[in-house]
Amino acid sequence: MAQRPRIWLTPLHRVEWAHAIAQHMFRGTLSSQDAARLYTVFEADRSSGIWAETGIPEIAFETAVQLARKFGPRLGSRTLDTLHVASALELGAREFWTFDERQSKLAKAAGLTVR
């Protein structure tokens, strides 16, 4: 991360992070101690400024509607997928980082370079 430009962190990303940790705990693949450690490291990264914290641009919601209408029927995109991609587009991202296959397909379809 230190060799890359700062990565945007929106409130949506923070919610997704909390849910990802909770899902791993629910499935039994992450202990509460490990989860606490991950939360601590994440918050330390936030405090150190590794992330470029920003809000979700208001126009991203309309962009998400347009992405859903244009690509949803073909790609099966979900609400949060379209909102993530729309936020990236409206923030002027050149690259989109994801491990999610649906998000990846949508981001590529919308013209973003996916990493």
Biopython code that builds the backbone (N, CA, C, O; Angstrom):
import numpy as np
from Bio.PDB.StructureBuilder import StructureBuilder

atoms = [
    (1, "MET", "N", (0.824, -1.195, 0.000)),
    (1, "MET", "CA", (0.000, 0.000, 0.000)),
    (1, "MET", "C", (0.870, 1.261, 0.000)),
    (1, "MET", "O", (0.500, 2.264, -0.610)),
    (2, "ALA", "N", (2.012, 1.218, 0.673)),
    (2, "ALA", "CA", (2.839, 2.406, 0.779)),
    (2, "ALA", "C", (3.406, 2.835, -0.569)),
    (2, "ALA", "O", (3.765, 4.001, -0.739)),
    (3, "GLN", "N", (3.494, 1.920, -1.527)),
    (3, "GLN", "CA", (4.037, 2.245, -2.838)),
    (3, "GLN", "C", (2.966, 2.720, -3.810)),
    (3, "GLN", "O", (3.293, 3.134, -4.922)),
    (4, "ARG", "N", (1.735, 2.673, -3.433)),
    (4, "ARG", "CA", (0.611, 3.075, -4.280)),
    (4, "ARG", "C", (0.080, 4.428, -3.833)),
    (4, "ARG", "O", (0.320, 4.849, -2.702)),
    (5, "PRO", "N", (-0.640, 5.110, -4.716)),
    (5, "PRO", "CA", (-1.328, 6.321, -4.257)),
    (5, "PRO", "C", (-2.356, 5.943, -3.190)),
    (5, "PRO", "O", (-2.795, 4.796, -3.111)),
    (6, "ARG", "N", (-2.724, 6.911, -2.387)),
    (6, "ARG", "CA", (-3.718, 6.631, -1.343)),
    (6, "ARG", "C", (-5.014, 6.139, -1.968)),
    (6, "ARG", "O", (-5.424, 6.594, -3.036)),
    (7, "ILE", "N", (-5.637, 5.218, -1.292)),
    (7, "ILE", "CA", (-6.885, 4.596, -1.750)),
    (7, "ILE", "C", (-8.048, 5.261, -1.019)),
    (7, "ILE", "O", (-7.996, 5.483, 0.190)),
    (8, "TRP", "N", (-9.110, 5.576, -1.786)),
    (8, "TRP", "CA", (-10.288, 6.170, -1.163)),
    (8, "TRP", "C", (-10.940, 5.200, -0.193)),
    (8, "TRP", "O", (-10.972, 3.990, -0.419)),
    (9, "LEU", "N", (-11.448, 5.751, 0.873)),
    (9, "LEU", "CA", (-12.203, 4.999, 1.865)),
    (9, "LEU", "C", (-13.466, 5.793, 2.140)),
    (9, "LEU", "O", (-13.417, 6.879, 2.718)),
    (10, "THR", "N", (-14.604, 5.239, 1.720)),
    (10, "THR", "CA", (-15.887, 5.895, 1.953)),
    (10, "THR", "C", (-16.591, 5.217, 3.132)),
    (10, "THR", "O", (-16.167, 4.146, 3.565)),
    (11, "PRO", "N", (-17.643, 5.815, 3.650)),
    (11, "PRO", "CA", (-18.423, 5.150, 4.694)),
    (11, "PRO", "C", (-18.919, 3.773, 4.239)),
    (11, "PRO", "O", (-19.047, 2.863, 5.058)),
    (12, "LEU", "N", (-19.197, 3.615, 2.953)),
    (12, "LEU", "CA", (-19.624, 2.319, 2.427)),
    (12, "LEU", "C", (-18.527, 1.269, 2.608)),
    (12, "LEU", "O", (-18.820, 0.125, 2.954)),
    (13, "HIS", "N", (-17.283, 1.643, 2.380)),
    (13, "HIS", "CA", (-16.180, 0.702, 2.569)),
    (13, "HIS", "C", (-16.059, 0.271, 4.025)),
    (13, "HIS", "O", (-15.803, -0.896, 4.318)),
    (14, "ARG", "N", (-16.246, 1.220, 4.927)),
    (14, "ARG", "CA", (-16.163, 0.879, 6.351)),
    (14, "ARG", "C", (-17.259, -0.109, 6.736)),
    (14, "ARG", "O", (-17.016, -1.044, 7.498)),
    (15, "VAL", "N", (-18.461, 0.097, 6.212)),
    (15, "VAL", "CA", (-19.564, -0.830, 6.496)),
    (15, "VAL", "C", (-19.255, -2.204, 5.910)),
    (15, "VAL", "O", (-19.473, -3.225, 6.562)),
    (16, "GLU", "N", (-18.748, -2.229, 4.682)),
    (16, "GLU", "CA", (-18.402, -3.500, 4.038)),
    (16, "GLU", "C", (-17.320, -4.229, 4.840)),
    (16, "GLU", "O", (-17.383, -5.448, 4.995)),
    (17, "TRP", "N", (-16.338, -3.497, 5.345)),
    (17, "TRP", "CA", (-15.268, -4.086, 6.145)),
    (17, "TRP", "C", (-15.853, -4.749, 7.400)),
    (17, "TRP", "O", (-15.526, -5.893, 7.715)),
    (18, "ALA", "N", (-16.711, -4.025, 8.105)),
    (18, "ALA", "CA", (-17.311, -4.573, 9.325)),
    (18, "ALA", "C", (-18.123, -5.827, 9.023)),
    (18, "ALA", "O", (-18.077, -6.796, 9.780)),
    (19, "HIS", "N", (-18.864, -5.809, 7.920)),
    (19, "HIS", "CA", (-19.658, -6.978, 7.555)),
    (19, "HIS", "C", (-18.776, -8.150, 7.128)),
    (19, "HIS", "O", (-19.097, -9.301, 7.422)),
    (20, "ALA", "N", (-17.680, -7.874, 6.447)),
    (20, "ALA", "CA", (-16.764, -8.948, 6.039)),
    (20, "ALA", "C", (-16.178, -9.636, 7.272)),
    (20, "ALA", "O", (-16.106, -10.864, 7.321)),
    (21, "ILE", "N", (-15.768, -8.865, 8.250)),
    (21, "ILE", "CA", (-15.231, -9.442, 9.489)),
    (21, "ILE", "C", (-16.319, -10.253, 10.189)),
    (21, "ILE", "O", (-16.073, -11.377, 10.627)),
    (22, "ALA", "N", (-17.508, -9.691, 10.292)),
    (22, "ALA", "CA", (-18.617, -10.385, 10.951)),
    (22, "ALA", "C", (-18.957, -11.698, 10.246)),
    (22, "ALA", "O", (-19.239, -12.697, 10.909)),
    (23, "GLN", "N", (-18.934, -11.709, 8.921)),
    (23, "GLN", "CA", (-19.233, -12.940, 8.168)),
    (23, "GLN", "C", (-18.191, -14.015, 8.439)),
    (23, "GLN", "O", (-18.532, -15.190, 8.581)),
    (24, "HIS", "N", (-16.924, -13.624, 8.510)),
    (24, "HIS", "CA", (-15.878, -14.612, 8.813)),
    (24, "HIS", "C", (-16.044, -15.165, 10.220)),
    (24, "HIS", "O", (-15.811, -16.351, 10.453)),
    (25, "MET", "N", (-16.440, -14.325, 11.150)),
    (25, "MET", "CA", (-16.693, -14.800, 12.512)),
    (25, "MET", "C", (-17.904, -15.731, 12.522)),
    (25, "MET", "O", (-17.879, -16.771, 13.180)),
    (26, "PHE", "N", (-18.945, -15.370, 11.809)),
    (26, "PHE", "CA", (-20.156, -16.191, 11.723)),
    (26, "PHE", "C", (-19.835, -17.583, 11.170)),
    (26, "PHE", "O", (-20.351, -18.586, 11.662)),
    (27, "ARG", "N", (-18.983, -17.635, 10.148)),
    (27, "ARG", "CA", (-18.615, -18.910, 9.524)),
    (27, "ARG", "C", (-17.594, -19.691, 10.344)),
    (27, "ARG", "O", (-17.300, -20.844, 10.031)),
    (28, "GLY", "N", (-17.061, -19.082, 11.375)),
    (28, "GLY", "CA", (-16.086, -19.751, 12.215)),
    (28, "GLY", "C", (-14.668, -19.744, 11.652)),
    (28, "GLY", "O", (-13.818, -20.513, 12.101)),
    (29, "THR", "N", (-14.412, -18.886, 10.678)),
    (29, "THR", "CA", (-13.077, -18.827, 10.081)),
    (29, "THR", "C", (-12.218, -17.725, 10.701)),
    (29, "THR", "O", (-11.066, -17.536, 10.312)),
    (30, "LEU", "N", (-12.784, -17.002, 11.667)),
    (30, "LEU", "CA", (-12.058, -15.922, 12.312)),
    (30, "LEU", "C", (-12.490, -15.858, 13.767)),
    (30, "LEU", "O", (-13.682, -15.809, 14.067)),
    (31, "SER", "N", (-11.526, -15.860, 14.661)),
    (31, "SER", "CA", (-11.842, -15.779, 16.089)),
    (31, "SER", "C", (-12.124, -14.327, 16.483)),
    (31, "SER", "O", (-11.798, -13.400, 15.741)),
    (32, "SER", "N", (-12.724, -14.143, 17.637)),
    (32, "SER", "CA", (-13.007, -12.789, 18.105)),
    (32, "SER", "C", (-11.701, -12.035, 18.385)),
    (32, "SER", "O", (-11.636, -10.820, 18.197)),
    (33, "GLN", "N", (-10.670, -12.747, 18.832)),
    (33, "GLN", "CA", (-9.370, -12.107, 19.059)),
    (33, "GLN", "C", (-8.761, -11.633, 17.742)),
    (33, "GLN", "O", (-8.228, -10.526, 17.663)),
    (34, "ASP", "N", (-8.840, -12.477, 16.701)),
    (34, "ASP", "CA", (-8.323, -12.085, 15.390)),
    (34, "ASP", "C", (-9.119, -10.924, 14.812)),
    (34, "ASP", "O", (-8.555, -10.020, 14.196)),
    (35, "ALA", "N", (-10.423, -10.953, 15.011)),
    (35, "ALA", "CA", (-11.271, -9.855, 14.529)),
    (35, "ALA", "C", (-10.880, -8.554, 15.227)),
    (35, "ALA", "O", (-10.761, -7.514, 14.579)),
    (36, "ALA", "N", (-10.683, -8.606, 16.520)),
    (36, "ALA", "CA", (-10.286, -7.415, 17.273)),
    (36, "ALA", "C", (-8.951, -6.883, 16.757)),
    (36, "ALA", "O", (-8.770, -5.672, 16.631)),
    (37, "ARG", "N", (-8.028, -7.778, 16.462)),
    (37, "ARG", "CA", (-6.731, -7.364, 15.922)),
    (37, "ARG", "C", (-6.901, -6.690, 14.565)),
    (37, "ARG", "O", (-6.272, -5.665, 14.301)),
    (38, "LEU", "N", (-7.754, -7.263, 13.693)),
    (38, "LEU", "CA", (-7.990, -6.672, 12.373)),
    (38, "LEU", "C", (-8.620, -5.287, 12.484)),
    (38, "LEU", "O", (-8.247, -4.367, 11.756)),
    (39, "TYR", "N", (-9.578, -5.143, 13.399)),
    (39, "TYR", "CA", (-10.191, -3.826, 13.610)),
    (39, "TYR", "C", (-9.145, -2.818, 14.089)),
    (39, "TYR", "O", (-9.135, -1.670, 13.644)),
    (40, "THR", "N", (-8.265, -3.251, 14.995)),
    (40, "THR", "CA", (-7.229, -2.365, 15.524)),
    (40, "THR", "C", (-6.271, -1.926, 14.424)),
    (40, "THR", "O", (-5.927, -0.747, 14.336)),
    (41, "VAL", "N", (-5.838, -2.864, 13.584)),
    (41, "VAL", "CA", (-4.930, -2.538, 12.482)),
    (41, "VAL", "C", (-5.611, -1.601, 11.494)),
    (41, "VAL", "O", (-5.002, -0.642, 11.020)),
    (42, "PHE", "N", (-6.873, -1.879, 11.183)),
    (42, "PHE", "CA", (-7.615, -1.029, 10.250)),
    (42, "PHE", "C", (-7.715, 0.398, 10.785)),
    (42, "PHE", "O", (-7.474, 1.357, 10.051)),
    (43, "GLU", "N", (-8.065, 0.536, 12.046)),
    (43, "GLU", "CA", (-8.201, 1.869, 12.639)),
    (43, "GLU", "C", (-6.846, 2.578, 12.719)),
    (43, "GLU", "O", (-6.774, 3.796, 12.563)),
    (44, "ALA", "N", (-5.773, 1.818, 12.962)),
    (44, "ALA", "CA", (-4.430, 2.418, 12.964)),
    (44, "ALA", "C", (-4.087, 2.941, 11.574)),
    (44, "ALA", "O", (-3.505, 4.017, 11.436)),
    (45, "ASP", "N", (-4.452, 2.172, 10.542)),
    (45, "ASP", "CA", (-4.230, 2.630, 9.164)),
    (45, "ASP", "C", (-5.026, 3.904, 8.886)),
    (45, "ASP", "O", (-4.523, 4.829, 8.249)),
    (46, "ARG", "N", (-6.263, 3.950, 9.364)),
    (46, "ARG", "CA", (-7.063, 5.171, 9.186)),
    (46, "ARG", "C", (-6.394, 6.351, 9.870)),
    (46, "ARG", "O", (-6.293, 7.432, 9.291)),
    (47, "SER", "N", (-5.942, 6.150, 11.086)),
    (47, "SER", "CA", (-5.307, 7.230, 11.847)),
    (47, "SER", "C", (-4.016, 7.715, 11.200)),
    (47, "SER", "O", (-3.678, 8.897, 11.276)),
    (48, "SER", "N", (-3.301, 6.795, 10.565)),
    (48, "SER", "CA", (-2.024, 7.169, 9.937)),
    (48, "SER", "C", (-2.219, 7.851, 8.587)),
    (48, "SER", "O", (-1.262, 8.368, 8.011)),
    (49, "GLY", "N", (-3.444, 7.858, 8.081)),
    (49, "GLY", "CA", (-3.721, 8.535, 6.816)),
    (49, "GLY", "C", (-3.436, 7.700, 5.587)),
    (49, "GLY", "O", (-3.307, 8.242, 4.489)),
    (50, "ILE", "N", (-3.334, 6.384, 5.750)),
    (50, "ILE", "CA", (-3.072, 5.525, 4.599)),
    (50, "ILE", "C", (-4.233, 5.558, 3.598)),
    (50, "ILE", "O", (-4.038, 5.351, 2.400)),
    (51, "TRP", "N", (-5.428, 5.819, 4.100)),
    (51, "TRP", "CA", (-6.613, 5.903, 3.250)),
    (51, "TRP", "C", (-6.955, 7.365, 3.002)),
    (51, "TRP", "O", (-6.728, 8.210, 3.868)),
    (52, "ALA", "N", (-7.483, 7.660, 1.858)),
    (52, "ALA", "CA", (-8.005, 8.995, 1.562)),
    (52, "ALA", "C", (-9.505, 8.955, 1.854)),
    (52, "ALA", "O", (-10.303, 8.566, 1.001)),
    (53, "GLU", "N", (-9.873, 9.358, 3.059)),
    (53, "GLU", "CA", (-11.280, 9.255, 3.454)),
    (53, "GLU", "C", (-12.107, 10.330, 2.771)),
    (53, "GLU", "O", (-11.731, 11.501, 2.726)),
    (54, "THR", "N", (-13.239, 9.900, 2.243)),
    (54, "THR", "CA", (-14.130, 10.803, 1.532)),
    (54, "THR", "C", (-15.558, 10.297, 1.664)),
    (54, "THR", "O", (-15.795, 9.129, 1.975)),
    (55, "GLY", "N", (-16.485, 11.178, 1.426)),
    (55, "GLY", "CA", (-17.886, 10.777, 1.402)),
    (55, "GLY", "C", (-18.244, 10.190, 0.042)),
    (55, "GLY", "O", (-17.453, 10.233, -0.900)),
    (56, "ILE", "N", (-19.422, 9.655, -0.037)),
    (56, "ILE", "CA", (-19.939, 9.162, -1.312)),
    (56, "ILE", "C", (-20.559, 10.351, -2.033)),
    (56, "ILE", "O", (-21.465, 10.991, -1.497)),
    (57, "PRO", "N", (-20.086, 10.659, -3.240)),
    (57, "PRO", "CA", (-20.683, 11.788, -3.957)),
    (57, "PRO", "C", (-22.184, 11.567, -4.172)),
    (57, "PRO", "O", (-22.604, 10.474, -4.552)),
    (58, "GLU", "N", (-22.966, 12.580, -3.936)),
    (58, "GLU", "CA", (-24.430, 12.464, -4.079)),
    (58, "GLU", "C", (-24.831, 11.946, -5.460)),
    (58, "GLU", "O", (-25.766, 11.153, -5.577)),
    (59, "ILE", "N", (-24.135, 12.386, -6.498)),
    (59, "ILE", "CA", (-24.452, 11.964, -7.869)),
    (59, "ILE", "C", (-24.212, 10.466, -8.062)),
    (59, "ILE", "O", (-24.741, 9.880, -9.007)),
    (60, "ALA", "N", (-23.430, 9.839, -7.194)),
    (60, "ALA", "CA", (-23.146, 8.404, -7.326)),
    (60, "ALA", "C", (-24.429, 7.572, -7.229)),
    (60, "ALA", "O", (-24.513, 6.496, -7.821)),
    (61, "PHE", "N", (-25.407, 8.052, -6.501)),
    (61, "PHE", "CA", (-26.661, 7.295, -6.387)),
    (61, "PHE", "C", (-27.399, 7.254, -7.727)),
    (61, "PHE", "O", (-27.940, 6.217, -8.110)),
    (62, "GLU", "N", (-27.419, 8.371, -8.428)),
    (62, "GLU", "CA", (-28.047, 8.386, -9.759)),
    (62, "GLU", "C", (-27.220, 7.555, -10.734)),
    (62, "GLU", "O", (-27.780, 6.840, -11.565)),
    (63, "THR", "N", (-25.911, 7.641, -10.641)),
    (63, "THR", "CA", (-25.048, 6.827, -11.496)),
    (63, "THR", "C", (-25.291, 5.345, -11.228)),
    (63, "THR", "O", (-25.297, 4.539, -12.159)),
    (64, "ALA", "N", (-25.491, 4.982, -9.959)),
    (64, "ALA", "CA", (-25.777, 3.585, -9.606)),
    (64, "ALA", "C", (-27.092, 3.124, -10.243)),
    (64, "ALA", "O", (-27.199, 1.983, -10.692)),
    (65, "VAL", "N", (-28.081, 4.003, -10.280)),
    (65, "VAL", "CA", (-29.352, 3.672, -10.938)),
    (65, "VAL", "C", (-29.105, 3.381, -12.412)),
    (65, "VAL", "O", (-29.616, 2.400, -12.952)),
    (66, "GLN", "N", (-28.321, 4.236, -13.057)),
    (66, "GLN", "CA", (-28.043, 4.050, -14.489)),
    (66, "GLN", "C", (-27.245, 2.762, -14.735)),
    (66, "GLN", "O", (-27.507, 2.050, -15.705)),
    (67, "LEU", "N", (-26.277, 2.461, -13.865)),
    (67, "LEU", "CA", (-25.521, 1.217, -14.004)),
    (67, "LEU", "C", (-26.437, 0.003, -13.835)),
    (67, "LEU", "O", (-26.322, -0.980, -14.569)),
    (68, "ALA", "N", (-27.341, 0.082, -12.867)),
    (68, "ALA", "CA", (-28.277, -1.024, -12.637)),
    (68, "ALA", "C", (-29.155, -1.255, -13.859)),
    (68, "ALA", "O", (-29.380, -2.397, -14.259)),
    (69, "ARG", "N", (-29.642, -0.188, -14.442)),
    (69, "ARG", "CA", (-30.514, -0.320, -15.609)),
    (69, "ARG", "C", (-29.753, -0.836, -16.822)),
    (69, "ARG", "O", (-30.264, -1.656, -17.585)),
    (70, "LYS", "N", (-28.538, -0.353, -16.992)),
    (70, "LYS", "CA", (-27.764, -0.714, -18.178)),
    (70, "LYS", "C", (-27.133, -2.103, -18.075)),
    (70, "LYS", "O", (-27.167, -2.872, -19.035)),
    (71, "PHE", "N", (-26.559, -2.425, -16.917)),
    (71, "PHE", "CA", (-25.787, -3.663, -16.800)),
    (71, "PHE", "C", (-26.423, -4.729, -15.905)),
    (71, "PHE", "O", (-26.076, -5.905, -16.008)),
    (72, "GLY", "N", (-27.341, -4.335, -15.039)),
    (72, "GLY", "CA", (-27.948, -5.279, -14.098)),
    (72, "GLY", "C", (-28.578, -6.499, -14.740)),
    (72, "GLY", "O", (-28.341, -7.618, -14.286)),
    (73, "PRO", "N", (-29.380, -6.313, -15.792)),
    (73, "PRO", "CA", (-30.021, -7.482, -16.395)),
    (73, "PRO", "C", (-29.024, -8.494, -16.982)),
    (73, "PRO", "O", (-29.302, -9.693, -17.015)),
    (74, "ARG", "N", (-27.886, -8.016, -17.435)),
    (74, "ARG", "CA", (-26.899, -8.907, -18.051)),
    (74, "ARG", "C", (-25.911, -9.471, -17.037)),
    (74, "ARG", "O", (-25.489, -10.622, -17.157)),
    (75, "LEU", "N", (-25.535, -8.664, -16.029)),
    (75, "LEU", "CA", (-24.481, -9.060, -15.103)),
    (75, "LEU", "C", (-24.983, -9.510, -13.731)),
    (75, "LEU", "O", (-24.230, -10.103, -12.958)),
    (76, "GLY", "N", (-26.229, -9.235, -13.433)),
    (76, "GLY", "CA", (-26.756, -9.610, -12.119)),
    (76, "GLY", "C", (-26.187, -8.755, -10.997)),
    (76, "GLY", "O", (-26.092, -9.208, -9.857)),
    (77, "SER", "N", (-25.815, -7.538, -11.309)),
    (77, "SER", "CA", (-25.219, -6.634, -10.313)),
    (77, "SER", "C", (-26.198, -6.370, -9.178)),
    (77, "SER", "O", (-27.408, -6.272, -9.384)),
    (78, "ARG", "N", (-25.649, -6.260, -7.990)),
    (78, "ARG", "CA", (-26.447, -5.954, -6.814)),
    (78, "ARG", "C", (-26.303, -4.485, -6.456)),
    (78, "ARG", "O", (-25.425, -3.793, -6.971)),
    (79, "THR", "N", (-27.160, -4.022, -5.585)),
    (79, "THR", "CA", (-27.189, -2.611, -5.211)),
    (79, "THR", "C", (-25.826, -2.110, -4.756)),
    (79, "THR", "O", (-25.336, -1.101, -5.262)),
    (80, "LEU", "N", (-25.212, -2.803, -3.811)),
    (80, "LEU", "CA", (-23.933, -2.323, -3.296)),
    (80, "LEU", "C", (-22.832, -2.387, -4.348)),
    (80, "LEU", "O", (-21.911, -1.570, -4.332)),
    (81, "ASP", "N", (-22.919, -3.356, -5.265)),
    (81, "ASP", "CA", (-21.945, -3.413, -6.359)),
    (81, "ASP", "C", (-22.052, -2.159, -7.220)),
    (81, "ASP", "O", (-21.042, -1.536, -7.550)),
    (82, "THR", "N", (-23.267, -1.796, -7.578)),
    (82, "THR", "CA", (-23.434, -0.622, -8.432)),
    (82, "THR", "C", (-23.035, 0.656, -7.691)),
    (82, "THR", "O", (-22.489, 1.579, -8.294)),
    (83, "LEU", "N", (-23.304, 0.709, -6.400)),
    (83, "LEU", "CA", (-22.935, 1.900, -5.635)),
    (83, "LEU", "C", (-21.412, 2.018, -5.505)),
    (83, "LEU", "O", (-20.869, 3.120, -5.585)),
    (84, "HIS", "N", (-20.732, 0.904, -5.309)),
    (84, "HIS", "CA", (-19.259, 0.934, -5.260)),
    (84, "HIS", "C", (-18.688, 1.437, -6.582)),
    (84, "HIS", "O", (-17.844, 2.333, -6.599)),
    (85, "VAL", "N", (-19.145, 0.865, -7.673)),
    (85, "VAL", "CA", (-18.627, 1.240, -8.993)),
    (85, "VAL", "C", (-19.011, 2.685, -9.319)),
    (85, "VAL", "O", (-18.188, 3.444, -9.831)),
    (86, "ALA", "N", (-20.232, 3.060, -9.031)),
    (86, "ALA", "CA", (-20.667, 4.437, -9.285)),
    (86, "ALA", "C", (-19.834, 5.428, -8.479)),
    (86, "ALA", "O", (-19.471, 6.486, -8.992)),
    (87, "SER", "N", (-19.529, 5.104, -7.236)),
    (87, "SER", "CA", (-18.692, 5.984, -6.415)),
    (87, "SER", "C", (-17.313, 6.140, -7.035)),
    (87, "SER", "O", (-16.774, 7.245, -7.103)),
    (88, "ALA", "N", (-16.748, 5.033, -7.483)),
    (88, "ALA", "CA", (-15.427, 5.098, -8.124)),
    (88, "ALA", "C", (-15.473, 5.988, -9.364)),
    (88, "ALA", "O", (-14.589, 6.817, -9.581)),
    (89, "LEU", "N", (-16.501, 5.807, -10.161)),
    (89, "LEU", "CA", (-16.635, 6.626, -11.373)),
    (89, "LEU", "C", (-16.754, 8.106, -11.029)),
    (89, "LEU", "O", (-16.082, 8.942, -11.633)),
    (90, "GLU", "N", (-17.597, 8.427, -10.070)),
    (90, "GLU", "CA", (-17.846, 9.823, -9.720)),
    (90, "GLU", "C", (-16.680, 10.461, -8.981)),
    (90, "GLU", "O", (-16.537, 11.684, -8.994)),
    (91, "LEU", "N", (-15.846, 9.652, -8.335)),
    (91, "LEU", "CA", (-14.648, 10.186, -7.690)),
    (91, "LEU", "C", (-13.486, 10.325, -8.676)),
    (91, "LEU", "O", (-12.433, 10.864, -8.334)),
    (92, "GLY", "N", (-13.687, 9.832, -9.901)),
    (92, "GLY", "CA", (-12.657, 9.953, -10.931)),
    (92, "GLY", "C", (-11.585, 8.888, -10.867)),
    (92, "GLY", "O", (-10.449, 9.127, -11.278)),
    (93, "ALA", "N", (-11.927, 7.717, -10.358)),
    (93, "ALA", "CA", (-10.947, 6.630, -10.256)),
    (93, "ALA", "C", (-10.503, 6.161, -11.631)),
    (93, "ALA", "O", (-11.278, 6.151, -12.587)),
    (94, "ARG", "N", (-9.244, 5.775, -11.707)),
    (94, "ARG", "CA", (-8.711, 5.167, -12.926)),
    (94, "ARG", "C", (-8.620, 3.655, -12.766)),
    (94, "ARG", "O", (-8.687, 2.914, -13.747)),
    (95, "GLU", "N", (-8.467, 3.203, -11.530)),
    (95, "GLU", "CA", (-8.388, 1.776, -11.226)),
    (95, "GLU", "C", (-9.452, 1.429, -10.191)),
    (95, "GLU", "O", (-9.858, 2.259, -9.378)),
    (96, "PHE", "N", (-9.886, 0.177, -10.250)),
    (96, "PHE", "CA", (-10.891, -0.313, -9.310)),
    (96, "PHE", "C", (-10.365, -1.620, -8.741)),
    (96, "PHE", "O", (-10.121, -2.569, -9.486)),
    (97, "TRP", "N", (-10.193, -1.677, -7.450)),
    (97, "TRP", "CA", (-9.664, -2.872, -6.799)),
    (97, "TRP", "C", (-10.804, -3.639, -6.150)),
    (97, "TRP", "O", (-11.566, -3.079, -5.361)),
    (98, "THR", "N", (-10.921, -4.910, -6.480)),
    (98, "THR", "CA", (-11.953, -5.745, -5.873)),
    (98, "THR", "C", (-11.574, -7.218, -5.970)),
    (98, "THR", "O", (-10.827, -7.630, -6.858)),
    (99, "PHE", "N", (-12.101, -7.991, -5.047)),
    (99, "PHE", "CA", (-11.993, -9.446, -5.103)),
    (99, "PHE", "C", (-13.349, -10.043, -5.488)),
    (99, "PHE", "O", (-13.485, -11.260, -5.614)),
    (100, "ASP", "N", (-14.336, -9.188, -5.670)),
    (100, "ASP", "CA", (-15.701, -9.619, -5.955)),
    (100, "ASP", "C", (-15.896, -9.748, -7.462)),
    (100, "ASP", "O", (-15.701, -8.784, -8.203)),
    (101, "GLU", "N", (-16.276, -10.921, -7.907)),
    (101, "GLU", "CA", (-16.406, -11.184, -9.343)),
    (101, "GLU", "C", (-17.478, -10.311, -10.005)),
    (101, "GLU", "O", (-17.263, -9.790, -11.100)),
    (102, "ARG", "N", (-18.615, -10.153, -9.354)),
    (102, "ARG", "CA", (-19.671, -9.317, -9.944)),
    (102, "ARG", "C", (-19.245, -7.859, -10.040)),
    (102, "ARG", "O", (-19.480, -7.198, -11.051)),
    (103, "GLN", "N", (-18.616, -7.365, -8.979)),
    (103, "GLN", "CA", (-18.131, -5.988, -9.019)),
    (103, "GLN", "C", (-17.098, -5.816, -10.120)),
    (103, "GLN", "O", (-17.095, -4.812, -10.832)),
    (104, "SER", "N", (-16.230, -6.796, -10.253)),
    (104, "SER", "CA", (-15.195, -6.746, -11.283)),
    (104, "SER", "C", (-15.805, -6.652, -12.675)),
    (104, "SER", "O", (-15.382, -5.828, -13.486)),
    (105, "LYS", "N", (-16.784, -7.483, -12.951)),
    (105, "LYS", "CA", (-17.439, -7.470, -14.265)),
    (105, "LYS", "C", (-18.130, -6.132, -14.515)),
    (105, "LYS", "O", (-18.055, -5.583, -15.615)),
    (106, "LEU", "N", (-18.799, -5.613, -13.495)),
    (106, "LEU", "CA", (-19.491, -4.339, -13.633)),
    (106, "LEU", "C", (-18.492, -3.198, -13.842)),
    (106, "LEU", "O", (-18.694, -2.347, -14.708)),
    (107, "ALA", "N", (-17.430, -3.179, -13.061)),
    (107, "ALA", "CA", (-16.424, -2.118, -13.191)),
    (107, "ALA", "C", (-15.793, -2.134, -14.584)),
    (107, "ALA", "O", (-15.590, -1.081, -15.189)),
    (108, "LYS", "N", (-15.486, -3.323, -15.087)),
    (108, "LYS", "CA", (-14.934, -3.425, -16.443)),
    (108, "LYS", "C", (-15.940, -2.933, -17.471)),
    (108, "LYS", "O", (-15.582, -2.196, -18.389)),
    (109, "ALA", "N", (-17.192, -3.335, -17.324)),
    (109, "ALA", "CA", (-18.237, -2.911, -18.264)),
    (109, "ALA", "C", (-18.414, -1.392, -18.249)),
    (109, "ALA", "O", (-18.754, -0.781, -19.263)),
    (110, "ALA", "N", (-18.177, -0.797, -17.076)),
    (110, "ALA", "CA", (-18.331, 0.658, -16.943)),
    (110, "ALA", "C", (-17.074, 1.415, -17.367)),
    (110, "ALA", "O", (-17.041, 2.645, -17.318)),
    (111, "GLY", "N", (-16.039, 0.681, -17.782)),
    (111, "GLY", "CA", (-14.839, 1.323, -18.324)),
    (111, "GLY", "C", (-13.678, 1.490, -17.364)),
    (111, "GLY", "O", (-12.698, 2.156, -17.698)),
    (112, "LEU", "N", (-13.763, 0.905, -16.187)),
    (112, "LEU", "CA", (-12.662, 1.017, -15.223)),
    (112, "LEU", "C", (-11.646, -0.111, -15.435)),
    (112, "LEU", "O", (-12.005, -1.200, -15.883)),
    (113, "THR", "N", (-10.396, 0.153, -15.117)),
    (113, "THR", "CA", (-9.368, -0.876, -15.095)),
    (113, "THR", "C", (-9.460, -1.573, -13.756)),
    (113, "THR", "O", (-9.405, -0.920, -12.714)),
    (114, "VAL", "N", (-9.598, -2.874, -13.766)),
    (114, "VAL", "CA", (-9.785, -3.626, -12.525)),
    (114, "VAL", "C", (-8.475, -4.285, -12.110)),
    (114, "VAL", "O", (-7.784, -4.890, -12.929)),
    (115, "ARG", "N", (-8.154, -4.163, -10.862)),
    (115, "ARG", "CA", (-6.956, -4.792, -10.274)),
    (115, "ARG", "C", (-7.370, -5.823, -9.276)),
    (115, "ARG", "O", (-6.517, -6.469, -8.666)),
]
sb = StructureBuilder()
sb.init_structure("model")
sb.init_model(0)
sb.init_chain("A")
sb.init_seg("    ")
for serial, (resi, resn, name, xyz) in enumerate(atoms, 1):
    if name == "N":
        sb.init_residue(resn, " ", resi, " ")
    sb.init_atom(name, np.array(xyz, "f"), 0.0, 1.0, " ", f" {name:<3s}", serial, name[0])
structure = sb.get_structure()
